[in-house]
Amino acid sequence: MPSLPPDDGPNRIRADQWHLVTLNTGEANKVSQGEGVIVAIPDTGVYPHPDLEGNLLRGIDLTSEGWGGDGQGDQNSHGTGMAGLIAAHGQEGVRGARGVAPKAKILPIRSSTTDNQSSPDNLGRAITYAVSSGAGVISISSAGGSSPALRSAIREALFANVVVVAAAGNRPADTEVGYPASEDGVLAVGGVDKSGVHAPVSVTGPEIDVVAPAVDIYSTSIDGKYRKGTGTSDATAIVAGAAALIRSKYPYLPAREVAHRLTATAVDKGPPGRDDEYGYGVIDLVAALTADVPPLGFESVSAPAGAGSTTKTGAQPGGGSDGATARGLATLGVIVAAGVGWAVIARRRRRGDDPPPRISR
């Protein structure tokens, strides 16, 4: 596949990151940049890209390949791409890629092999490691089957007050929301395209909570280069970055309330209220950081009266089994161009005491 020219890549990549403008990250970063938050990424590892310098922690390699013991190695680019979407800070001026939370720290956990394959049990081990290492957010850009060990690890993470964000899945390989996105308490992420409508690649289902940009998403890659990807993987990393912004701005806010801020301030799409394509809507970073959002269980509007969307206008027109022996998990980015407390967090289906989502105008 063609690569972005090595000399030209850092100069042009920021202009190609259309999702930054759509989500109004510039305004959001005036409020929060993710300081003090660790985001764990169980994936193919993370290459120490220049755009991530200073933000990449030492992690672990849990694969049988075992060539990158601290997680700072990636021969696929998927994990590096997800890290860039969350916490890349770019280079001088507007060179290089930028993430949603450019001052967050990335904990790289190599749980998938070079061919993007993993097992539910291995992902479970990665989640346990993330919790023990102090992660405030876990970004899981993969979907598939579950196992007792994985289910236990997910629930332990939720009990430990960690925000768990997971990809819904990609069509045509996936036909329903995969695990762990289908688990109650996990923030399940679908995708939209550049016009703000449902991305055909994104799986739909009653478990979808929010959506984010998922088509032609540019980010960091291996060997200091850049990549372009399409899939709910990318949308998930973007939402994980949003969660990091909230955790940084509101460090004492419980994980369930962090997720609530994202769903309650999302810009409603499709039929009014939650639906299977958009969940509660497209994430709105500025509103999630600044709106007056009542806690869960209170009947109230989710933003001040008269508050319009802070998401740019261009984004606003109008899978797995639960068995113990399930298929492995596959990461969910379709690379278009490479090189370049559990008990209280219920699945956020619409209830009578839920604040209504914000309606796009």
Secondary structure, DSSP 8 states (H G I E B T S, - for coil): -----TTTHHHHHHHH-HHHHHTTHHHHHHH---TT-EEEEEES-----GGGTTTB---EE-SSS---TTS---SSSHHHHHHHHHH-B-SSTT-S-B-SSTT-EEEEEE-S-TTSEE-HHHHHHHHHHHHHTT-SEEEE-EEB---HHHHHHHHHHHHTT-EEEEE--BTTT-SS--BTTTSTTSEEEEEE-TTSSB-TTB---TT--EEEE-SSEEEE-GGG-EEEEESHHHHHHHHHHHHHHHHHHSTTS-HHHHHHHHHHTSEE-SSSS-BTTTBT-B--HHHHHHS----TT--S-SS-TT----S-GGG-------SSS---EEE--EEEE----GGG-------TTS---EE--
